[in-house]
Amino acid sequence: MTSESPTLGALIRGLRSRKGWTLKEMSTNSGIPVSTLSKVEHGQLTLSYDKLYQLSQKLGMRMSELFAEEDKGADTPVTARRSIGDLTSAVRVETPNYDYHYLCAELRRKRMIPVIARIRAKSVKQFGQLVHHSGEEFTYVLKGAVVLHSEFYDPVVLREGQSIYFDSSMGHAYLAPEGCDEAEVLTVMSSEDEEQMQAIMSSHVHENTHTPAQSTTDSAPAVAAKPVKPRKRSRQDG
């Protein structure tokens, strides 16, 4: 018996996980919009009884089965997969204001999305629209300093060696403070859905995207890419 009652969001997420469905597949099978399911899973919305009944009927389940918790005693399968990432094999998104290097991009169904980012934008206006995506985000400053702007908090300055962890569904933007021409950070974003990496990448793409050759094993769908002119490699590129 668990120490506290599970939330509806956790139960829905667990059901979807057991079936191996993405949010889109869950929506198709249940008739409930993707946006509604996402909000339910993140505790931002609940479902009325009639919606829950609709969900159980669409999935061919009894209401009691719908609210059954996942067996915590079941062994988690060992996938034994791995991916070694570096900047040369990363999916690179380049703009005048920032560069994003998506590491280990060939792995599908990742629960984390690791990114090396180089930040040059000096203002929110220069950066553009605040970025929103589901999940959570961790950022560690490797070089220089960054200013994190977000919807519900005052801007915070993070210097080399400092880090922050936050809810990434909250609008946010990374800027370089005055006196810092370019900052470099390691950012790790949470992901429970196969399509989330593509959604996050599309929210960042404004100009050029470079996609390296994809692995033939457990690979993700290729990202639409525009040609990128070769540029001189610097010591930072490694």
N, C-alpha and C positions, 0 to 999 in steps of 0.2 A: 504494500500500500504506500502511495506517495505521501509526503509530508504536507502537501498543499494541493488544492484542487487545480487541475489544469485549466487553462483558458480555452475559449472556443477557438481562438486563432491557432493555439498549439495543437489542438485536436485536428483541425482542418489541415494544417501543415503536415502533421503526422500521417493523416490519411493519404494525402497527395504523395508524400514520400514513399509510403508503402506500395503505392501503385506505380511509382516511378514516373509520375506525370510532371510536366512543367505547368506553370500557371495557365498558359494558353490551352493546354490539353485538358486541364481540370475545368476550365471555362467551357470548352467545347462539349465535354461530357455531362456537365451539370446544368448548362444553360444560364449560368451566373456570370456577369461580365468580369473580365480580368481585373479591372480596377477595383471592383467590389471585393473580390477574393483577396487581392493584395492587401487592402485596408483591413479586412477581417484578420488575416494572418499576422499583421503588425499591430493588432490591438486598437486600431483606429476606428473600427466599425464593428457592429454586431449584426446578426441575422435574425429576423423575426421567425416565429414558429413556422409560418407558412413557407418561408424561404428554406428553412431547414428541412421541412417535409418534402419540398420540391427537390432539394438536393439528394435526400435519401431515395426518393422514387426514381430520379434520373439515373442514379448509380446502382439501382437494384438492391438497396440495402434497407434493413430495418433501422428505425431511429436508435435503438439500443446499440447497433453495430456502429452507427455514425459517431456515437460518443464513447466508443471503446478506446482506451489508451493503448499505445503501442507497447508490446512486451519488452520491458527494459532488460529482461534477463537474456534476451536473444543475443547471440554473439554477432558483433559487427564484422562483416566480411573484410578480409585484408585484400586490397586491390593490388598492392605491390607496384603500383605505377609510380613514375617519377619523371621529372623534366628539369634539365639543367638550363638555366636561362642566362643570357648575357645581352648586351646592347646590340650586338651584330645580328642576333636572331630575333630581336624583339619586333613587335608591330609598332611602327613609329608614326605618331601623329605630330606634324610640325605646323606651327603658326608663328606669326611675328611675336606673339605675346607669351607663348609657352610651348614646350615640346613634351609629349608623353611617350614613354617607351613601355609598352605592355609586354611583360616578361612571361615566358612559358605559355605563349598563346595557343600552342597546338593542343593542349589538354582540354578536353570537354568536361562539362559538369564540375568545374572547380568550385569550391566553397570560398575561395579567396582569389582576388584579382590583384597581383602585385604589379606595381608601376614605379618606374623611375621618372620623375618629372623635373623639368627645368623651367623655372618661373621667371618671366621678365616683365609681365604687365605691372604697371605702377598704380592703376586706379580701377575701380569697379567698372567705370565707363569704358575704359580701354579693354578690360577683360571681357565684357559682354554680359549676357544674362547669367544669373546665378545658376549653378548646376544642382539638379535634384536627382537622386536615384535611390532605390530601395536598399535597405541594409545598413551597415555601419562602416566606419572608415577609421583607419589608423594612419597617421603621418609622422614621420621622423625626419628632422632636418639634417641633411648630410653636409651641406655647404651653404654659407651665407645665412640669410634670415628670410622668413616669410611672414606676411600678415594674413591671417585667416579672417575673412568677413563671412558672417552667417546671419540668417534671418532673425534669430531670437537672442543673439548675444552681441555685445560690443566687440569690435575688432580686437584680436589678440595677436601679439608679436611673438613668434617662435624663433629662437636662435639655434645655432649649430649645437646638436646634442639634445635638443628638447623635442618633445613629441606631444601629440594630442589624439584623443579617441572621441568620436562623436557620431551622432545619428545622421547619416548622409541623406536621409529623405528631407532634411532641413536644407534649404538653399544655401550654397556656400561658394566661395571663390578664394583662390590663393593669389596673393600679390607680393611683389618684391618691394620692400620699404625703400625710402630715400637713402641713397648711399650704397645700395646693393644693386649692381647691374643685373645679376642673375643668381638665383638660388637653386639648389638641387635638393630634392626630397625623395624619400622612399615612402610610397603610399600603398597601403593594402586595404582593398575594399572587400566586404563580405559578399558572397554570392551563393544562393541556394538553387538558382534556376539556370539552366543551360543558356537561355537567351539573354541573361543579364549582362554578360560581358559585351555583347554586341550593342545592347541598349546604352550602356555606360559609354562605350567608345563613340557611338553616334552622337551622344550629347556633347562630346568634346571636339568632334571633327568640324573644322571650319574651312580649312584649306587643303593641306596635303596629308595623305596617309600612305605609308609605305609598308607593304606586307611582305615578309620574307617567305622563302619556300616553306610549305607546310609539311609536317610529318605525315607519313602514311598510316601511322598507328594512333588510334584514339584521337584523331585530329578534329579540330573545330572547323566550321565552315569558313571558307576564305572571306576576308573582309574586302569589300569593294575598295580599290585603291586607284589613286591618280599617280601618274609618273612623278617622281621626285628627282630633281636635278642633283647629280653627285656633288657633294661638298667636301672640302678639305677636312680630314680627320684631325681632331685636336687631342691633346693628352687626356682630356676628360672623357673622350669617347672610348678610350681603352683599346 
